[in-house]
C-alpha cells in the first residue's frame, strides 16, 4: 500500500514500484498517472494535493479506488474503524471526490461483512443491505450510497420482476465512475445468490461474476469489485482453478491473501 502521510511504504519504494514497472504503469488511467507524477515531482510534500486539484478542484470519483480496496478489508478485518479510515485514505491519494472514496469504503465494508457469513446458508439479502446501510450512515453526510443501497434492495426484493442486466445497467450503471459502478457490483454479487436462467450453474461465485460481466460497460472493474465480495463470501474453492491461473499475479495475490487472513 502506498504512503498516505508518514507512510506505510517509503516514498522511494512507491515511485520505484510505479515508474519502474511497465505493467503497473499500463494499468492506470491518464489522470492517475498525472497524480503519481506530481507526487514524485513534489517529493510527497502534500500527498493529498495532486488528487484534490484534479477536475477543477472537485477530485476524481472514478472506480479505481474501490477496485483496489480488497486488501484493506482483509488486513483490518477485525478493526472496522481502522478499515474505514485506511480505505478512505488509500482512495484519497487518487480519488478525492466523496463518491470515489466512499465507494471504496462501501466495497471494503461489503467484503468484511461477506467474510462473516456462511455460504452454506441462504444469504439474507435484506439484512445484508440493512447492515451495510447502517454502517454507511456513519460514514456519509449526503447518504448517496445509502440511497443506492435502498434502490438495490427494492430491485432485488421485487416479487414481480427479475431485472435483466440491461435494466440493472440503466438504473445502477456500468461506467467508470464509482457512483455508476459500485452499486452495480453489489447488485451483481447479491443477484448471484440465486439461479440465473441465462447461466445455469450451481456455483454462486460464477453466477455473480457472470451477471457483473453481462452488464457490459466497464466489465473488468465491475467484475473485480463483484469478485472481491463474492470471493470473500464463497471462498477460493468456488473459484475454478482454470480461472485462477489466468489472473494476473495470481500466485503473489494468493500468498499475500494467505498472510493477511490467518
N, C-alpha and C positions, 0 to 999 in steps of 0.2 A: 504494500500500500504506500502511496506517496506521502511525503511530508505535508502536514497541514499547518503547523505553526513552528514549533521547535522540532517536531517531526517524529514520525515512526520509521522513517527511512532517510538516509542522508541526502542532501541536495545533489551531490555529485552522482550518487547511485541513481537517483531519479532521472537526471538528464542523460546519463550514460545509457540507461535502460531504454529510453525513448529514442534518442538521437543515434544510438549505436546499433539499433535493431531495425533493419529494413522492414521485416514483417510487422513489427509493432507499429511503426510509423504508418504503414498502409492500412491499419485497422481503424484509424481515427479520421474523422471528417476534417475539412479545412479549418473550421472555426476553432476546434480543439487544438489543432496543430499550431495555430496562432497563439493560443493561450500558453502552450508549452514553450514556444519560442520566447514569449515575453517573460515567462518565469525564469528561463535560463539567462536572458539578457539582463534582467534586474537582480539576478542572484538571489531570488526568493525574498526580496526586501519586504514585499507585501504579497503573500501567496493568494489572497482573495481578489486583488485588484484587477488582474488581467481578465478574469471571467466576468466580474461585475461591469467592466467597461464595454462589453460586447452588446450588440444590438441597441445602440444608442443609450446604453446605461441600464437597460432592463435585464440583461443577462439572458443566457440561453435556457430554454425549457425543453431541450431535446431529451431523448430517452436513454442516452448513453450511460448516465449515472445510475439509473435504475437497472440497466442491463448488467452492470458490473458489481452490484452491491451484495451478491450472494455470500462471498467470504466474510463480510461483516456480520451477517446474520448467524453464520456458523461460529465465528470466533467469540462473539458476545452473546451466545445463545442463552446464557444464564444471567445476563445483565441487560434487561430491556432498555433502561435509560441510557446506558452507555452505547448500546447498539443504535439507538435513535440519533444520538449526538454524532457518532462516527459516520453513520450513514449520511447525515446531512453534511458533515464536513468534507467527506470524500467527494460528495456531489458538488459542493460549492467551489471546489477547485476548478471545475469546468462548466458547471451549470448553476448560475447564480439566481435564476428566477425561481420563485417558490414552487411552481409546478414541477420544475426539474428536480429540486432537492427533496420535496415532499413526496414526489413519485417514487424516488429511491427509498425513502422511509417506508412507504406503503408496501413495496415489494419485500423489503427487509422484514417487516413485521409479518407479512403473509408467510414467508419462508419459516420464520421462527414458530409461528402458530402451527404450520403444517408438520413441523418436526415433533410436536407434542401429541399428534393424533395417530391412531392405529388404523392403517389402511385396510385391515381385515374387517373393520366395522364400517357401516354405512356413514358416509360423510354428511353431517347435518349442515346443509348449505346456509340456511337461515342463521343458525348460531354462529357459523364461521364468519359470516359477513357482519353480524351484530358485534361480535368481539372485535373485529378489525375496526369497525366504525367507532367504537368506544375508545380504542387506542388512538385512532387518528384525530378524534375530537380534542385530545390533549396536545396534539402537535400543530394542527391547523388553526388559523384565525378566520379564514374565509370559508371553511367547510367544503372546499371544492371537491376533494376526493371523497369526503363523506357523502356528498350528494351523488357522486358516481357510484359509490357502493350501494346506495339505495336504489339506483337505477338497475344495477346488476341484479339485486335481489328481486325486484319487481319482474324483471325479464325471466329469470331462472325459475321463479315460483309461479309463473303464469300457467294456470292449469289448462288453458285453451290453446296455447301456442308454444311451439318449439322453434325458436328463431333460427332462421337459416344464416349461414356465415355472412352472406352479403348484407343481411339486415343488422347483424351484430356490428359489422364493419361500419355501417352507416351511422349507427347510434353511438357506438363506443370508440370507433376509429380503427385505423390500420396504418397510421402515419408515423413519421419520425419524431414527432413531439411526444413528450411524456403524457400530456393530458389526453392525447388521442391514441395511446398505445398501452399504457399501464392498466387501465380498466379492461381493455380487451384481453390482456394476458390473464388477468384474474378470472374473467369470464371463461376463457378457454380452459383454464385449469379446472374450474368447478363443473363446467359442462362435460368434461371428460370423465366425470364420475359416473355417468350413465351411458348406456349403449348408444351408438350412432348408427343410423341406418346406412349412411354413406361409407362407413368404415367399420365393418363387423369384426371386432376383436374384443377379447376379454381383458386386455391389458389397458388399464386406465391411464397409465403414463403415455402410451402411444395414442390413445384417443385424444387426450389433452393436446399433445403436440400436433396431431393431425388437424384438430379444429383450429389451432392457432395459425397454422400454415394456410389453411383453407380461407382465412380472412383476406389473404392477399396483402398487397402493400409492403410494409417493412417487415417481411416474414422472418428474417434472421433474428432481429432484435426481439420481436414479439414472441417468437419461438423460444429464444433464450430465456426470457423472463418467465414464460409459462413453464418451461422445462426446469427452471430453478425451483419453482414452487412444487411442481409435480414430483421432481426428484427428491425433495425433502420429505414429501408425503409418502410416496410409494417405495422409495429406496432404490439403490443402484441395481438390485437384482431384477427389477422390472424394466431396466434399460437394456435392450438386446446387445450382446457383445458385438454383433455386426455393425451396430450403430455407434457404439463407443469407439471403435477403432478408427472411425473416420472423423472423430472430433479432434480439432487442433489442440495439441498439448495434452492429450488425454492422460498419459501416464503421470505427467507432472501434476496435473489437476487432481488426479486420484490420490497421489501421495500427499499433497497439501491438505485435501479434504480429510484424509485419514488422520493427519496430525492435528487438525482442528477439532474433530469430533472424537472424543475418547470416552 
